[in-house]
Structure formats: structure tokens, C-alpha cells
Amino acid sequence: MATTSRARAEEARVERRLEDLEIKLAFTEDLLEKLDAVVVRQQQQIDLLTKELVELKRQGASAEPATWRSLREELPPHY
């Protein structure tokens, strides 16, 4: 009878461990999906910023060069 009792206790312990693992797996899968969504969103932001940077470089290259001016010749507004 003690053996049957031990076997049942061991079976219950294994069942609890299996349930715990299934719960952890479910949470892990959910977390992975959330992290994947974050990575996709960040990649979209990187792509957009890259396009904007290319456009700004293009605009800067096509702009007229700035004329040199001496800041000593310009007086601040309070003078």
C-alpha cells in the first residue's frame, strides 16, 4: 500500500511539474510574440529614419553653400 501511495504522490508531483512547464511555455510564447512585434515596429522606425536621413543628405548636397560671415560684425539685439 505504501508503494501505491508513493507512486500516486510521484505521479501528482510529475503532473504538477508538467502543468507548471505548460504555463511557463504559454507565457514564453506570449512574450516572444510581443517582442517580435516590438522588433517589427523598431525596424519600421529604422527604415523611416534611414529614408529621412537620405533625403536630408540629398537636400544638403543640393543646397547652395553657405556664405561666410563674421560674427564679430553682427551685434547682439541688446546693443
C-alpha positions as CSV (number, residue, x, y, z in Angstrom):
1,M,0.0,0.0,0.0
2,A,2.9,2.3,0.7
3,T,4.2,1.7,-2.8
4,T,0.9,2.7,-4.3
5,S,0.8,5.8,-2.2
6,R,4.3,6.7,-3.2
7,A,3.5,6.1,-6.9
8,R,0.4,8.3,-6.7
9,A,2.4,11.1,-4.9
10,E,5.1,10.8,-7.6
11,E,2.5,10.9,-10.3
12,A,0.9,14.0,-8.8
13,R,4.3,15.7,-8.5
14,V,5.1,14.9,-12.1
15,E,1.7,16.2,-13.2
16,R,2.2,19.5,-11.3
17,R,5.6,19.9,-12.8
18,L,4.2,19.3,-16.3
19,E,1.4,21.9,-15.7
20,D,4.0,24.4,-14.4
21,L,6.0,23.9,-17.6
22,E,3.0,24.3,-19.8
23,I,2.1,27.6,-18.0
24,K,5.7,28.8,-18.4
25,L,5.6,27.8,-22.1
26,A,2.4,29.7,-22.7
27,F,3.9,32.9,-21.0
28,T,7.1,32.4,-23.0
29,E,5.2,32.2,-26.3
30,D,3.2,35.3,-25.4
31,L,6.3,37.2,-24.6
32,L,8.0,36.1,-27.8
33,E,5.1,37.4,-29.8
34,K,5.2,40.7,-28.0
35,L,9.0,41.0,-28.5
36,D,8.5,40.1,-32.2
37,A,6.0,42.9,-32.6
38,V,8.4,45.4,-30.9
39,V,11.3,44.3,-33.3
40,V,9.0,44.7,-36.3
41,R,7.9,48.2,-35.1
42,Q,11.5,49.2,-34.5
43,Q,12.6,48.0,-37.9
44,Q,9.9,50.1,-39.5
45,Q,11.1,53.1,-37.5
46,I,14.7,52.5,-38.6
47,D,13.6,52.2,-42.2
48,L,11.7,55.5,-42.0
49,L,14.6,57.3,-40.3
50,T,17.0,55.9,-42.9
51,K,14.8,57.3,-45.7
52,E,14.6,60.7,-43.9
53,L,18.4,60.8,-43.5
54,V,19.0,60.0,-47.1
55,E,16.5,62.8,-48.1
56,L,18.2,65.3,-45.7
57,K,21.6,64.4,-47.2
58,R,20.2,64.9,-50.7
59,Q,18.8,68.3,-49.7
60,G,22.0,69.3,-48.1
61,A,24.1,68.3,-51.1
62,S,21.8,70.3,-53.5
63,A,21.6,73.4,-51.3
64,E,23.8,76.4,-52.0
65,P,26.9,76.6,-49.9
66,A,26.6,79.0,-47.0
67,T,28.4,82.3,-47.4
68,W,31.0,83.0,-44.8
69,R,30.2,85.8,-42.3
70,S,32.0,87.1,-39.4
71,L,30.0,87.0,-36.1
72,R,32.1,89.9,-34.8
73,E,30.4,92.2,-37.3
74,E,27.0,91.3,-36.0
75,L,25.9,92.9,-32.8
76,P,23.5,91.2,-30.5
77,P,20.0,92.7,-30.4
78,H,20.5,94.3,-27.0
79,Y,23.2,96.7,-28.2
